Amino acid sequence: QLFGVPIRGTHAHSFISAFSDLNDFPERSIKTKKEQKEVNFWEFVDTARNDLNLGPTNEGELIAFAAYARTFPEEFIALVDTYDTLSSGVINFLAVAIALHRLGFSAVGIRLDSGDLAYLSIEARKLFIKTAEKYNIPEFKNFKIIASSDLNEEIIISLNQRR
């Protein structure tokens, strides 16, 4: 930012595992995009998670996502495979994305770094579509899914074939 270069990217697995409870997230306020009104971001995230009602998720992961999104509300990309990708990471991402949306911001998407990237991306997209329809937020259908890890030409071709 100092040199006018936009910040892009995600956090590391170590960032996520550094959070275990709300004491690790002391600064929870964020200003709404339009009105610049200061609100408790965690309350929006927690409400969204409860509204989703998709089962228990890893609390530390959700707190880490909230902390990261609070800092980068327009560039929020979550690394969702630190714990359980589909039953925790993607759901926690969606809770934070809903909270950001309610405050006037737009999340970008998720990053997958391990596991069956094709299967996980297909299932994540299904959850995005389901959430978009439930909350009438069409742009959620178009969240980016970024794959990383030991990608090579063969893996990329395989991923494209399994779409």
N, C-alpha and C positions, 0 to 999 in steps of 0.2 A: 504494500500500500504506500509505503514511503516514496517509492519511485514511480507510482502510477501504474504498477503492474498488478492486474487483478489476481486475487488469490483464488485458486481452484484446488480441488482435491478432497480427500477424506482424511479421517483420523486413522490411527493405528490400532491394532488389537490391544496393545498395552494401554492406550488411552482409555478404552472401554473398561478393561479390567481394573483400572485404577479407581473406579467408582463403585462403592458398595452401598452407600445410603445417602440420604439427603444432606448429611453433614459435609459430604464431598462436593456439594453444589450450593455454596453459601449465597452467591449473588444470583437471585432468581428473577430479577425484574427485567423487563424488556419494554421498549416503547412500541406501540402500535404503529404500523406503517403510515397510515393516513393521518390520524389525529395526533400522533406523537404523544399519546397518553401512556404513562407508565403503569404496567400491570404485572401481576405475579405470573410469570410464564409457566412455572411448575403447576399451578392450579389449572391452567388451560390444558397442559399435557395430561395430567392425571384424570381430568374430566373426560378427555378424548379417549384415553385408554379404557376407562370404565364404560363409556358409551359403545366402544367397539365390541366389548363383551366376547372376546375370542379366547378366553382362558388366561391362566397366569403366565406371565412372562418374567424374564430376568430383570429385577428391579434396578440393579446397578447399571445394566446396559441401557435401560430407559433413561436413567438419570444422566448417563454419559451422553446419550443422543441429545437430550434436552440442553445440556450444558454447551455442546458443540453448536447446536442450532441457534441457541441464544446469541452466540458470538457471530455466526454466519447465517442469519435467517433467510437470505436470498440465494445462498450457495450450498444449502444443506444436502449433502450426500452422505448416507450412512453405510458404514461397513457392517453388514448384517449377519455375518457368519462367525462371530466370536463364540457364541454359545450354540443355540439351535436356530438355524436360519429361518425356518418357516413358522415354528411355534413361538418364537421370541423376537428375533431380529427384525423380520418384516413387519410384524405386528407393532413392535415398538417404533419402528420408522413411521408407520401409518399414524400412530397416536401423535407423534411429534409433527408430522405433516398436517394433520387436521388442526392441531393447535396453531401452527404457523398460518394456515389458511384463514382461520378465524380472526387472526390479528392482521391480515392483509398481505401476508408473505406467501411465497410459493417455494416449496421444497423442490429439489432437482431430481433425486432418485437414490438408488442404492448401488453398492459395490459388493460383488461376490468374489471371494478370494480362495474358496476351497469347496470341495465336494463336487457333485455332479452338476456342473455349471448350467448345462442345458435344462435338466429337470428343474433345478431350483429357480432358474429364470422364468420358465413356463409357469410354475406354481406361484411365483411372486406376482407375475402379471395377472393371473387369475384373481389374486387377493386385491390387487390394485383396481381391477375392473369392478369387483364386488363392492369395494369401498366407495368407488366413484359413483356407482349407482345408488348405494344406500344413502349417501350424503348429498347426492346431486352435485358432485364436483367433477365434471367431465375431464378436466385436465389431469386428474389422478390416473386415468387410463393410460396416459402418455409418460409416466415417470420413466426416467432413463434407468436402464439396468446395465451396469458396467462390470465387465469381467476382468479379473486380473489373476495373477498366479503365474504358473509356468506355462504361459500360452506360447504355442508355436503354430506354424502354418497348418499342420494336420488337425490340431485341436480346434482352431478357428473354423476350418472347413467343416468339421464334424458338428460344431455348434450351429453353424448356418443350416446344415442339412436337417437338424432336429428341431427347428423352429416350429 
